[in-house]
């Protein structure tokens, strides 16, 4: 690198300092209020806030549309939720196309020396990409559209394959790049980083940072509802592989023949409960000491890295009750754990990008020392400190923190649905028909009951009955299943 003249160098340093002072708001600060008011029971106000944020130039923003789509889903506004998810999905589809046709272009998104990961285009966490098509399928299930839900499920499997292939290439490329620059990667190199958050046994048990048991169990359920047991079995089997030793998941596979054959219980409805609690975690920025190679050997610099702490207040939903009947639940997906697994896998690339940034700052600081003496050294130190950005905190926060399922055959009739230990979590439920899905979202002070739906053999939608005013709550009232295929009933 050619040395810069003192006047030019002073101008460069001043410009950097001025630009660094303009700190952009973090994603968590943008959506934190909407998440808070949703948990207190005012999801409509939260939706209005996000709709304002996604207007104009930000209408195509990937992350904000993920957040908006999820809040609309919590509010049982499934068609609007789908519309927001479809905007986000177009962005992820573009990423998929690049990952397959030109992966080197995505891998080269290191940006400038002085910019942190916040300046990179947000492509979505890998588990978020998978959950996007899963959420789209779930919206379609709530709308009674099994056929299109089936397409989304197929796309989910294809997306997982693209992610697996791309990340394998990216990891190999990052290792080669780190070796060529003499950068050591690994949590041992990050002095002060809370390594235990990433080496948690629950994190280490995960097979990868993008597949989850909910997505694959849902695949099995949809294929089964469409009378395709041969495709349903692999979905249930994969869910068991991702979350082994859970009786609820094992029964999904073991009981498949009985549910789809002549031995099916007569006069009983196969009911699937999907219980989601809390929110996905936030990333926090933490400064750690990191060794960086220079021409004079290794130096230690202070850099910002993201941290996700375990959720110590995570809710455990052990069972649900229908009248005198009790059904055990299974924790099938924990997004706090998945987010930490994704961060653990992403950390080596972050270390490489941080090292490149630190090396560049060192070069500029060295030139400042030579050209401007003590003033240059002072400015160089200020640049190194001020221009070190906070760690990237972008995550899909409106996703649930944990997802539980319960499933069983229920004799037809009227029941009180209760979730023990949860305030306002009691609703009347009329059970009949062949198959039903009951979605519930639980917060500490509020329970949202989504629109319940039931399916017949054909999987077609029959007009739903929606109240003219008041809070929408599920009152699943389904006629005997004869030739009528699907009905979605919502009442007060």
C-alpha positions as CSV (number, residue, x, y, z in Angstrom):
1,X,0.0,0.0,0.0
2,X,1.4,3.4,-1.0
3,X,1.8,5.9,1.9
4,X,-0.7,8.7,2.0
5,X,0.2,12.4,2.1
6,X,-0.4,14.0,5.5
7,X,-3.2,16.3,4.3
8,X,-5.0,13.5,2.5
9,X,-4.5,11.2,5.5
10,X,-5.9,13.8,7.9
11,X,-9.0,14.2,5.7
12,X,-9.5,10.5,5.4
13,X,-9.3,10.0,9.2
14,X,-11.7,13.0,9.9
15,X,-14.2,11.6,7.4
16,X,-14.1,8.2,9.0
17,X,-14.6,9.7,12.5
18,X,-17.6,11.8,11.3
19,X,-19.3,8.9,9.6
20,X,-18.7,6.6,12.5
21,X,-20.6,8.9,14.8
22,X,-23.8,8.4,12.9
23,X,-24.9,5.2,14.5
24,X,-27.8,3.3,12.8
25,X,-30.5,2.0,15.1
26,X,-30.3,-1.7,15.8
27,X,-32.9,-4.1,14.6
28,X,-33.9,-5.0,18.2
29,X,-34.5,-1.4,19.0
30,X,-36.8,-1.2,15.9
31,X,-38.9,-4.2,16.7
32,X,-38.6,-4.5,20.5
33,X,-41.7,-2.3,21.2
34,X,-43.9,-4.3,18.8
35,X,-42.9,-7.5,20.4
36,X,-43.5,-6.1,23.9
37,X,-47.0,-4.8,23.1
38,X,-47.9,-8.1,21.4
39,X,-47.0,-10.0,24.5
40,X,-49.3,-7.7,26.5
41,X,-52.2,-8.5,24.2
42,X,-52.3,-5.7,21.6
43,X,-51.1,-7.4,18.5
44,X,-53.2,-5.1,16.2
45,X,-51.2,-2.0,17.5
46,X,-47.9,-4.0,16.9
47,X,-49.0,-4.8,13.4
48,X,-49.7,-1.1,12.6
49,X,-46.2,-0.2,13.8
50,X,-44.6,-2.7,11.6
51,X,-46.7,-1.8,8.6
52,X,-45.5,1.8,9.0
53,X,-41.9,0.5,9.0
54,X,-42.4,-1.6,5.8
55,X,-43.8,1.3,3.7
56,X,-42.0,3.1,1.0
57,X,-38.3,2.2,0.4
58,X,-38.4,-0.5,3.0
59,X,-41.4,-2.4,1.6
60,X,-39.2,-5.1,0.3
61,X,-37.1,-5.5,3.5
62,X,-36.5,-9.2,4.2
63,X,-36.4,-9.1,8.0
64,X,-39.1,-6.5,8.6
65,X,-41.5,-8.6,6.4
66,X,-40.6,-11.7,8.4
67,X,-41.5,-9.8,11.5
68,X,-44.7,-8.5,10.0
69,X,-45.8,-11.8,8.7
70,X,-45.4,-13.4,12.1
71,X,-47.3,-10.8,13.9
72,X,-50.1,-11.1,11.3
73,X,-50.1,-14.8,11.9
74,X,-50.4,-14.3,15.7
75,X,-53.4,-12.0,14.9
76,X,-55.0,-14.8,12.8
77,X,-54.8,-12.7,9.7
78,X,-53.4,-15.5,7.6
79,X,-53.9,-14.1,4.1
80,X,-52.1,-10.9,5.0
81,X,-49.4,-12.9,6.8
82,X,-48.8,-14.9,3.6
83,X,-48.5,-11.7,1.6
84,X,-45.7,-10.5,3.9
85,X,-44.0,-13.8,3.9
86,X,-44.1,-13.9,0.1
87,X,-42.2,-10.6,-0.1
88,X,-39.6,-12.1,2.2
89,X,-39.6,-15.3,0.3
90,X,-38.7,-13.6,-2.9
91,X,-35.5,-12.3,-1.2
92,X,-34.6,-15.8,0.0
93,X,-35.3,-17.3,-3.4
94,X,-32.8,-14.8,-4.9
95,X,-30.3,-16.0,-2.3
96,X,-30.9,-19.6,-3.2
97,X,-30.4,-18.9,-6.9
98,X,-27.1,-17.2,-6.2
99,X,-26.0,-20.0,-3.8
100,X,-26.6,-22.5,-6.6
101,X,-25.2,-20.5,-9.6
102,X,-22.5,-18.2,-8.1
103,X,-21.7,-19.2,-4.5
104,X,-18.4,-17.3,-4.6
105,X,-20.3,-14.0,-5.0
106,X,-22.1,-14.6,-1.7
107,X,-19.0,-15.7,0.0
108,X,-17.2,-12.5,-1.0
109,X,-19.7,-10.3,0.8
110,X,-17.0,-9.1,3.3
111,X,-17.5,-5.3,2.5
112,X,-15.1,-2.6,3.4
113,X,-12.4,-2.7,6.1
114,X,-14.2,-0.3,8.3
115,X,-17.7,-1.7,8.0
116,X,-19.0,-4.4,10.2
117,X,-21.5,-7.2,9.6
118,X,-24.3,-4.7,10.0
119,X,-23.4,-3.3,6.6
120,X,-23.8,-6.6,4.9
121,X,-27.0,-7.5,3.1
122,X,-29.2,-9.5,5.5
123,X,-29.8,-12.9,3.9
124,X,-31.6,-14.4,6.9
125,X,-30.3,-17.0,9.3
126,X,-30.5,-20.5,7.8
127,X,-33.1,-21.7,10.3
128,X,-35.1,-18.5,9.4
129,X,-35.0,-19.5,5.7
130,X,-36.4,-22.9,6.6
131,X,-39.0,-21.5,8.9
132,X,-40.2,-19.1,6.3
133,X,-41.5,-21.7,4.0
134,X,-42.7,-23.7,7.0
135,X,-44.6,-20.7,8.2
136,X,-46.1,-20.2,4.7
137,X,-47.3,-23.8,4.8
138,X,-48.8,-23.3,8.3
139,X,-50.7,-20.2,7.0
140,X,-52.1,-22.2,4.2
141,X,-53.1,-25.0,6.6
142,X,-55.0,-22.5,8.6
143,X,-56.7,-21.3,5.3
144,X,-57.6,-24.9,4.4
145,X,-55.2,-25.0,1.4
146,X,-53.4,-28.3,1.8
147,X,-52.4,-28.6,-1.8
148,X,-50.4,-25.4,-1.8
149,X,-49.1,-26.2,1.7
150,X,-47.7,-29.4,0.2
151,X,-45.8,-27.2,-2.4
152,X,-44.3,-25.1,0.4
153,X,-43.2,-28.2,2.3
154,X,-41.5,-29.5,-0.9
155,X,-39.7,-26.2,-1.2
156,X,-38.6,-26.4,2.4
157,X,-36.8,-29.7,1.7
158,X,-35.2,-28.2,-1.4
159,X,-34.1,-25.1,0.6
160,X,-32.5,-27.3,3.2
161,X,-30.5,-29.0,0.5
162,X,-29.3,-25.7,-1.0
163,X,-28.2,-24.5,2.5
164,X,-26.3,-27.7,3.3
165,X,-24.4,-27.5,0.0
166,X,-23.6,-23.8,0.2
167,X,-22.5,-23.9,3.9
168,X,-20.1,-26.8,3.2
169,X,-18.4,-24.7,0.4
170,X,-18.4,-21.6,2.6
171,X,-16.8,-23.3,5.5
172,X,-14.0,-24.8,3.3
173,X,-13.4,-21.4,1.7
174,X,-13.3,-19.6,5.1
175,X,-10.8,-22.1,6.4
176,X,-8.5,-21.5,3.4
177,X,-8.8,-17.8,3.7
178,X,-8.1,-17.8,7.4
179,X,-5.0,-20.0,6.9
180,X,-3.7,-17.7,4.1
181,X,-4.0,-14.7,6.4
182,X,-2.6,-16.4,9.5
183,X,-5.9,-15.9,11.4
184,X,-6.8,-18.4,14.1
185,X,-10.5,-19.1,14.5
186,X,-12.3,-20.7,17.3
187,X,-13.9,-19.6,20.6
188,X,-10.6,-20.2,22.4
189,X,-9.2,-17.2,20.5
190,X,-11.9,-14.9,21.8
191,X,-10.7,-13.7,25.2
192,X,-13.8,-12.8,27.3
193,X,-16.4,-14.4,25.0
194,X,-19.0,-16.5,27.0
195,X,-18.0,-19.8,25.4
196,X,-20.4,-21.7,27.5
197,X,-23.4,-20.2,25.7
198,X,-22.3,-22.0,22.5
199,X,-21.0,-25.2,24.1
200,X,-24.2,-25.8,26.0
201,X,-25.2,-29.5,25.7
202,X,-28.5,-28.6,24.1
203,X,-26.6,-26.7,21.4
204,X,-24.1,-29.5,20.8
205,X,-26.9,-32.0,20.4
206,X,-28.3,-30.3,17.4
207,X,-27.4,-31.9,14.1
208,X,-27.1,-28.5,12.3
209,X,-28.3,-24.9,12.5
210,X,-31.1,-25.0,10.0
211,X,-33.3,-28.1,10.3
212,X,-36.0,-28.4,12.9
213,X,-38.4,-31.1,14.0
214,X,-41.5,-28.9,13.6
215,X,-41.0,-28.5,9.9
216,X,-40.6,-32.2,9.3
217,X,-43.4,-33.3,11.6
218,X,-45.7,-30.8,9.8
219,X,-44.6,-32.3,6.5
220,X,-45.6,-35.7,7.8
221,X,-48.9,-34.4,9.0
222,X,-49.8,-32.6,5.7
223,X,-48.9,-35.6,3.6
224,X,-51.0,-37.8,5.9
225,X,-53.9,-35.4,5.6
226,X,-53.6,-35.7,1.8
227,X,-53.7,-39.5,2.1
228,X,-50.0,-39.9,1.1
229,X,-48.7,-42.1,3.9
230,X,-45.7,-43.1,1.8
231,X,-44.5,-39.5,1.9
232,X,-45.7,-38.8,5.5
233,X,-43.5,-41.5,7.0
234,X,-40.1,-39.8,6.0
235,X,-41.3,-36.6,7.5
236,X,-42.1,-38.2,10.8
237,X,-38.9,-40.2,10.7
238,X,-36.8,-37.0,10.1
239,X,-38.5,-35.3,13.0
240,X,-37.6,-38.2,15.3
241,X,-34.0,-38.0,14.0
242,X,-33.8,-34.3,14.8
243,X,-35.5,-34.7,18.3
244,X,-35.0,-38.3,19.4
245,X,-36.7,-40.1,22.3
246,X,-39.9,-38.0,22.3
247,X,-43.0,-40.3,22.5
248,X,-45.3,-37.8,20.8
249,X,-43.0,-37.8,17.7
250,X,-42.5,-41.5,17.8
251,X,-46.2,-42.1,17.9
252,X,-46.6,-39.9,14.8
253,X,-44.6,-42.6,12.8
254,X,-45.7,-45.7,14.7
255,X,-49.4,-44.8,14.5
256,X,-49.4,-43.9,10.9
257,X,-50.8,-47.1,9.6
258,X,-53.6,-47.1,12.1
259,X,-54.6,-43.6,11.3
260,X,-54.7,-44.1,7.6
261,X,-56.0,-47.7,7.5
262,X,-59.1,-49.7,8.4
263,X,-58.1,-49.8,12.1
264,X,-58.7,-46.1,12.5
265,X,-60.8,-45.2,15.6
266,X,-64.4,-44.7,14.7
267,X,-66.3,-41.6,16.0
268,X,-63.0,-39.9,17.1
269,X,-61.1,-36.9,15.6
270,X,-57.3,-36.8,15.1
271,X,-56.4,-33.5,16.8
272,X,-53.0,-31.8,16.4
273,X,-52.2,-29.0,18.9
274,X,-49.4,-26.6,18.0
275,X,-48.4,-24.6,21.1
276,X,-45.9,-21.8,20.7
277,X,-44.5,-19.8,23.5
278,X,-42.5,-16.5,23.9
279,X,-40.2,-15.0,21.3
280,X,-36.9,-16.0,19.6
281,X,-33.8,-14.6,21.3
282,X,-32.1,-11.3,20.8
283,X,-28.4,-10.9,19.9
284,X,-26.3,-8.7,22.1
285,X,-23.0,-7.0,21.2
286,X,-20.0,-7.8,23.4
287,X,-16.4,-6.6,23.1
288,X,-13.8,-9.3,23.3
289,X,-10.0,-9.4,22.8
290,X,-9.0,-11.0,19.5
291,X,-5.4,-11.8,18.2
292,X,-4.6,-10.3,14.8
293,X,-1.5,-11.0,12.8
294,X,0.6,-8.0,11.6
295,X,4.0,-7.4,10.1
296,X,5.4,-7.2,13.6
297,X,3.7,-10.3,14.9
298,X,0.4,-10.9,16.7
299,X,-1.4,-8.0,18.4
300,X,-4.5,-8.1,20.5
301,X,-7.4,-5.9,19.5
302,X,-10.9,-5.3,21.0
303,X,-13.6,-6.3,18.6
304,X,-17.4,-6.7,18.9
305,X,-19.0,-10.1,18.6
306,X,-22.6,-11.1,19.0
307,X,-23.7,-13.2,22.0
308,X,-27.0,-15.0,22.6
309,X,-27.6,-16.0,26.2
310,X,-29.7,-19.0,27.2
311,X,-33.3,-18.2,27.9
312,X,-33.6,-18.7,31.7
313,X,-37.3,-17.9,31.7
314,X,-38.3,-20.3,28.9
315,X,-41.7,-21.8,29.5
316,X,-42.3,-25.5,29.7
317,X,-45.7,-26.7,28.6
318,X,-46.0,-30.2,29.9
319,X,-49.6,-31.0,29.0
320,X,-52.9,-29.7,27.8
321,X,-56.4,-30.7,28.9
322,X,-59.7,-31.3,27.1
323,X,-62.3,-31.8,29.7
324,X,-61.2,-34.9,31.6
325,X,-58.7,-35.8,28.9
326,X,-55.0,-35.0,29.3
327,X,-52.4,-35.0,26.5
328,X,-48.7,-34.8,27.0
329,X,-46.7,-32.4,24.9
330,X,-43.3,-32.5,23.3
331,X,-40.8,-29.7,22.9
332,X,-40.0,-30.1,19.2
333,X,-38.1,-26.8,18.5
334,X,-36.3,-24.4,20.7
335,X,-35.2,-21.3,18.7
336,X,-33.0,-20.0,21.4
337,X,-30.9,-23.2,21.1
338,X,-31.1,-23.1,17.3
339,X,-30.0,-19.4,17.2
340,X,-27.0,-20.3,19.3
341,X,-26.1,-23.2,17.1
342,X,-26.4,-21.0,14.0
343,X,-24.1,-18.4,15.8
344,X,-21.6,-21.1,16.7
345,X,-21.4,-22.2,13.0
346,X,-21.2,-18.6,11.9
347,X,-18.5,-17.5,14.3
348,X,-15.4,-18.5,12.3
349,X,-16.5,-16.4,9.4
350,X,-17.1,-13.5,11.7
351,X,-13.6,-13.8,13.1
352,X,-12.1,-13.8,9.7
353,X,-14.0,-10.6,8.7
354,X,-13.1,-9.0,12.0
355,X,-9.5,-9.8,11.5
356,X,-9.5,-8.4,7.9
357,X,-11.1,-5.2,9.3
358,X,-8.5,-5.0,12.2
359,X,-5.6,-5.6,9.9
360,X,-6.8,-2.7,7.6
361,X,-7.1,-0.4,10.6
362,X,-3.6,-1.3,11.7
363,X,-2.2,-0.4,8.3
364,X,-4.0,3.0,8.4
365,X,-2.9,3.6,12.0
366,X,0.7,2.8,11.1
367,X,0.7,5.3,8.2
368,X,-0.8,7.9,10.4
369,X,2.0,7.5,12.9
370,X,4.6,7.8,10.2
371,X,3.0,10.8,8.5
372,X,1.6,12.8,11.4
373,X,3.6,11.8,14.4
374,X,1.8,12.0,17.7
375,X,-1.3,13.5,16.2
376,X,-1.5,10.7,13.7
377,X,-1.2,8.2,16.5
378,X,-4.0,9.8,18.4
379,X,-6.3,10.0,15.4
380,X,-5.4,6.4,14.5
381,X,-6.3,5.2,18.0
382,X,-9.6,7.1,17.8
383,X,-10.4,5.6,14.4
384,X,-9.7,2.1,15.7
385,X,-12.0,2.7,18.6
386,X,-14.9,4.7,17.1
387,X,-15.1,2.8,13.8
388,X,-15.4,-0.6,15.5
389,X,-19.2,-1.2,15.0
390,X,-21.5,-3.0,17.3
391,X,-22.1,-6.6,16.5
392,X,-24.9,-7.4,14.1
393,X,-28.0,-8.0,16.1
394,X,-30.4,-8.9,13.2
395,X,-32.6,-11.9,14.0
396,X,-36.2,-12.8,13.3
397,X,-37.4,-11.8,16.8
398,X,-41.2,-12.4,16.4
399,X,-40.7,-16.2,15.9
400,X,-41.7,-18.2,19.0
401,X,-39.0,-19.1,21.5
402,X,-40.2,-22.7,21.8
403,X,-42.7,-24.9,19.9
404,X,-44.6,-27.8,21.5
405,X,-47.0,-30.2,20.0
406,X,-49.6,-32.6,21.3
407,X,-51.7,-35.0,19.4
408,X,-54.3,-37.6,19.9
409,X,-57.7,-39.1,19.0
410,X,-60.6,-37.2,20.8
411,X,-64.2,-38.5,21.0
412,X,-66.5,-36.1,19.3
413,X,-68.2,-33.6,21.6
414,X,-67.8,-30.4,23.5
415,X,-64.8,-29.7,25.7
416,X,-63.1,-27.1,27.8
417,X,-59.6,-26.6,26.4
418,X,-57.1,-25.7,29.1
419,X,-53.4,-25.1,29.3
420,X,-52.4,-25.5,33.0
421,X,-50.6,-22.6,34.5
422,X,-51.3,-20.2,31.7
423,X,-53.6,-17.2,32.3
424,X,-56.7,-16.8,30.1
425,X,-55.8,-20.1,28.4
426,X,-59.3,-21.7,28.5
427,X,-61.7,-22.0,25.6
428,X,-64.7,-24.0,24.5
429,X,-63.9,-26.6,21.8
430,X,-66.3,-28.7,19.9
431,X,-64.6,-31.7,18.4
432,X,-65.9,-33.6,15.4
433,X,-64.8,-34.6,11.9
434,X,-61.7,-36.5,10.8
435,X,-58.7,-34.3,11.4
436,X,-58.2,-30.9,13.3
437,X,-55.4,-28.5,13.9
438,X,-55.5,-26.1,16.8
439,X,-52.8,-23.4,16.9
440,X,-52.0,-21.5,20.1
441,X,-49.5,-18.7,20.9
442,X,-48.7,-18.1,24.5
443,X,-47.0,-15.2,26.2
444,X,-46.6,-14.6,29.9
445,X,-49.6,-12.3,30.1
446,X,-51.6,-13.2,27.0
447,X,-52.8,-16.3,25.1
448,X,-53.7,-16.0,21.4
449,X,-55.9,-18.7,20.0
450,X,-55.5,-19.0,16.2
451,X,-58.2,-20.1,13.9
452,X,-58.7,-23.9,14.2
453,X,-59.2,-25.9,11.1
454,X,-60.2,-29.4,10.2
455,X,-59.6,-31.4,7.0
456,X,-61.5,-34.1,5.1
457,X,-60.1,-36.4,2.6
458,X,-60.1,-33.9,-0.3
459,X,-58.4,-31.1,1.6
460,X,-60.6,-28.3,0.1
461,X,-61.8,-25.2,1.9
462,X,-65.4,-24.5,2.9
463,X,-66.4,-20.9,3.8
464,X,-65.4,-20.0,7.4
465,X,-67.8,-18.4,9.9
466,X,-66.2,-15.3,11.4
467,X,-67.8,-13.0,14.1
468,X,-68.7,-9.5,13.0
469,X,-66.9,-7.8,15.9
470,X,-65.0,-8.5,19.1
471,X,-61.9,-10.6,19.8
472,X,-61.5,-13.6,17.5
473,X,-61.2,-16.8,19.5
474,X,-61.4,-20.4,18.3
475,X,-64.6,-22.2,18.7
476,X,-64.1,-25.3,16.6
477,X,-67.5,-26.5,15.5
478,X,-67.4,-29.1,12.7
479,X,-70.3,-31.2,11.3
480,X,-69.9,-34.9,10.9
481,X,-67.5,-35.8,8.2
482,X,-69.3,-37.3,5.3
483,X,-68.7,-35.8,1.9
484,X,-67.7,-32.3,3.1
485,X,-64.0,-31.9,2.9
486,X,-62.8,-29.0,5.0
487,X,-64.2,-26.4,7.2
488,X,-62.6,-23.6,9.3
489,X,-64.8,-22.3,12.1
490,X,-64.1,-19.3,14.3
491,X,-66.4,-17.9,17.0
492,X,-66.3,-16.0,20.2
